[in-house]
Amino acid sequence: MAVRLFSLILITFFWSFSPAELRVPTPLSIECRVEASEWSKRAKNSAWLISLRRANGTPIEELVIAATSNPQVLKLGDRPAGTYIVAAYFDTNGNRKLDRGVFTNPTEPYAFSNNARNRFSEPDLSAQRFAHPGALQRLELKPAF
């Protein structure tokens, strides 16, 4: 009797979760690349700055990863299956902030997932969403000008 009751409790417990919640997290990686001219300007402490976000745009984690090669595959940790957005920029001078020009346009290379671009603002979220697990996101980081 106790075994049946325990089995019933286990079945009820696991039934209450959706299949997505029961999936084992898998590694999420992206590949970042800048033009050779931007790479040659880098300082000793230059880095890739990554913002990992949920599909609705809310931040999950901000990462700073040392720039050691171009292109470079960046590991963003184990993540459950789902839809994500990535914003990245190449901190050329190592000051850990996105430098901006006279008209507030970024002067350091940046990109959004799916290489979505917009002339004067961040691209629409729907253009940035990607499924994980899925194809490796290859980001081409470029300056605004």
C-alpha positions in Angstrom: 0.0 0.0 0.0 2.8 2.4 0.9 4.5 1.7 -2.5 1.3 2.6 -4.4 0.8 5.8 -2.4 4.5 6.8 -3.0 4.1 6.0 -6.7 0.9 8.1 -6.9 2.6 11.0 -5.2 5.6 10.8 -7.6 3.3 10.7 -10.7 1.3 13.6 -9.4 4.5 15.6 -8.7 6.0 15.1 -12.1 2.7 15.5 -13.9 2.4 19.0 -12.6 5.5 20.1 -14.6 5.4 20.9 -18.3 7.7 19.0 -20.6 9.9 22.1 -21.1 10.5 22.4 -17.3 11.7 18.8 -17.2 14.3 19.2 -20.0 17.9 19.1 -19.0 19.7 22.4 -19.6 22.2 22.3 -22.5 25.2 24.5 -23.3 24.4 27.8 -25.1 27.2 29.2 -27.1 27.5 32.1 -29.6 30.3 33.0 -32.0 31.4 36.7 -32.2 33.5 38.2 -34.9 34.7 41.8 -35.7 36.3 43.2 -38.8 40.1 42.9 -38.8 40.5 46.7 -38.6 38.5 46.7 -35.3 40.4 43.7 -33.9 43.7 45.5 -34.6 42.6 48.4 -32.4 42.0 46.3 -29.4 43.6 47.1 -26.0 45.3 44.4 -23.9 42.2 44.1 -21.7 39.5 44.2 -24.4 36.5 42.0 -24.0 33.2 40.8 -25.4 30.3 42.1 -23.3 27.2 40.0 -23.7 23.7 40.5 -22.5 21.6 37.3 -22.4 17.8 38.0 -22.3 14.5 36.2 -22.3 12.3 36.3 -25.3 10.4 39.3 -23.9 13.7 41.3 -23.5 14.2 41.0 -19.7 17.8 40.4 -18.8 18.9 37.0 -17.6 22.7 37.6 -17.2 25.4 40.1 -18.2 28.7 38.5 -19.1 32.2 39.9 -19.7 34.5 37.5 -21.5 38.1 38.2 -22.3 38.7 38.7 -26.1 41.3 36.1 -27.0 40.6 35.4 -30.7 38.6 36.6 -33.6 36.2 34.9 -34.2 35.6 33.5 -30.7 33.0 31.1 -29.5 31.6 32.3 -26.2 30.0 29.8 -23.8 27.0 31.3 -22.0 26.4 28.4 -19.6 23.9 25.6 -19.5 20.4 26.9 -20.3 17.0 25.3 -20.5 15.5 24.9 -24.0 13.6 28.0 -25.0 13.7 31.3 -26.9 16.5 33.8 -26.1 17.9 37.2 -27.2 21.6 38.2 -27.2 23.0 41.6 -27.4 26.8 41.8 -27.7 29.5 44.4 -28.1 33.3 44.4 -28.5 34.9 46.6 -25.8 37.8 47.7 -27.9 39.5 49.8 -25.3 38.7 47.7 -22.2 36.8 50.3 -20.2 33.7 48.0 -19.8 31.2 50.4 -21.3 29.8 51.0 -24.8 31.5 54.1 -26.0 29.3 56.6 -27.9 30.0 59.4 -30.4 28.7 63.0 -30.6 25.2 62.0 -31.6 25.1 59.1 -29.1 25.7 56.5 -31.7 27.9 53.5 -30.6 31.5 53.8 -31.7 32.4 50.3 -30.7 31.3 47.2 -32.7 27.9 45.7 -31.5 25.4 43.2 -32.7 22.1 41.6 -31.7 21.1 38.0 -32.2 20.2 37.0 -35.8 22.4 40.0 -36.7 19.3 42.1 -36.5 20.1 45.8 -37.1 18.2 49.1 -37.0 19.5 52.5 -38.0 18.7 54.5 -34.9 17.6 52.2 -32.1 17.6 48.6 -30.9 15.9 46.3 -33.4 12.4 44.9 -32.7 12.5 41.9 -30.3 10.8 39.6 -32.8 13.8 40.1 -35.1 16.3 39.1 -32.4 14.7 36.0 -31.0 16.3 32.6 -31.5 15.6 29.0 -30.3 17.9 27.1 -28.1 18.9 24.4 -28.7 19.4 25.3 -32.4 22.0 26.6 -34.8 25.0 28.4 -33.4 24.4 32.2 -33.4 27.1 33.8 -35.4 27.2 37.5 -34.7 29.0 40.0 -36.9 29.8 43.0 -34.7 30.0 46.3 -36.5 30.2 49.9 -35.5 27.1 52.1 -36.1 28.7 54.3 -38.8 
